[in-house]
């Protein structure tokens, strides 16, 4: 009886994780649709949309801190908006390295994400120990990014260092999050987990894309 119960819990946990990954995949597709829509958005609207995107992200942070849940509508509205605001960035890289470079960066990101997800899911290792280090890494990344913004260092050694650290930090967040989520999630927690994985994927993609762009300089 105990074995059946344990098996049932394991199956339930796997079901919640598989649902999480399906919803995450949908978030990427919705973001792609947003990017396509972004081709038709007037340039003057991008700044207000970016501000709205950050406001939604801050709202999600406070919702998480208050231990409340967010709905799928919020998550997919955010990922759509994120896709729209990503268009100028992607278009800029495409104008420099062509669509092939952008596609290659997306494929590399997908492979990294899938590989790290599989490793964290099937590995017996617990990656929760990465939490503190990743937060320090993220704050360091933000700090150096601000320095690069003011000194114009995104195309030199500083820019390369930021891109490499960005790839490492968000790769670490993927390991950390999957390590937490693989043990099961209540249904109401899945939307917030989808948002977290989406942010990991998109930020990883942007830093991989930056590495590809720097390799052409």
RARARA-V829430 format. One record per helix or strand. SS is the DSSP state (A for helix, B for strand). FROM is the first residue (numbers start at 1). TO is the last residue. If there is no record, write none. Layout:
ss	from	to
SS	FROM	TO
SS	FROM	TO
This chain:
ss	from	to
A	2	38
A	44	65
A	72	122
A	127	151
A	157	181
A	187	214
